[in-house]
């Protein structure tokens, strides 16, 4: 939890986010700690979304049809 969110890989950010969710769901976290965890979790969620968007853009940029022409990839968020 000490690493800057911006430096985390998608996998590391997702793993930490899952850990935060589990801690918050336990109900044993004091309020101030829960607020700090929520803030960190929100930053991690944004990082994961950013990395997924970047991956989507890369895939769309390289996807080709049978004739070698670029095609779009039907991604949906959610």
NORFENRA-V981197 format. One record per helix or strand of 2 or more residues. SS is the DSSP state (H for helix, E for strand). FROM is the first residue (numbers start at 1). TO is the last residue. Records with the same first field share a line. If there is no record, write none. Layout:
SS: FROM-TO / FROM-TO
//
This chain:
H: 5-7 / 10-26 / 31-62
//
